[in-house]
Amino acid sequence: MLELYIQTLHTDEAGLETPAATRERLKSSFPAGAARRMTQLGMLVGTCLRPLSPETQDTIVYLSQFGESRSLEAYLDSFPCASPTLFQTSIHPGGLQQMLIGRQIAIGTVFPLSGDAQLVSEGLVTAMTAESPRVIICGGEERGTWLTEHNAAAEQSFAFALAATQERGDTCIGTLRINEGDVNAPGLTLLDWFRLLNTRTPYLGPAGAGWNLDLEWH
């Protein structure tokens, strides 16, 4: 069995909020020049991650199935007069990297993971086998428009960031345990995982093929 103790958690349920609305709501948390260039996901993840104060000795596990798909949609929608600004945004570093670059934070180990049914379980196993004293698990999605019809974008925007350690500590708010399970079991989607965190709902069941998750809140 693998185990981690959650010490800090921050979430943002942006839902159907537009990128412009998110930027207006969160722009005070970023330098003006950076806020104009950041993606919606970058602003959401950056806001959740900021209170955790990432440090060089931390391991960060970043989870996002679709990444900045909304930025790609906006660029493609600008054709036939392609927008140079939207092109720059569409190839911008990922949500986590935007925050780290903008605040000039150096991190020793980062695992950027993407996927579908196995994304959550692989992220948890990666975090629980890290050798650093503290692990940060963060990520999220930004709502797509027409790409959702092709299963290539999320239906709503959200972000999360939690810090966990192998020692319980005095500030522990929850416990994550992973053990072997049914290889044919369905996995938690990233939205399922976010909802468990956002509502602090206990969970005991499959996290992905071959893995069971026991999430307990204190």
VENMOUR-V900469 format. One line per field, one symbol per residue. psi: psi as a letter, one per 40 degrees, with the letter a starting at -180 (. if undefined). A space follows every 10 residues. Layout:
psi->???
This chain:
psi->hiiihhdihh ihgdbehidd dddddedeei idddddeiid dddddddddd eegiideihh hhhhdeafdd ddddddeeie ghhddddddd eiiidddddd ddefhhhdhh ghiiabdedd dddddddeei eidihhhiaa iihiceddee feiieiiiii hihiieidie eheihhhhii aheeiiihid ddddddddef hihhahdihe hihhhhi.
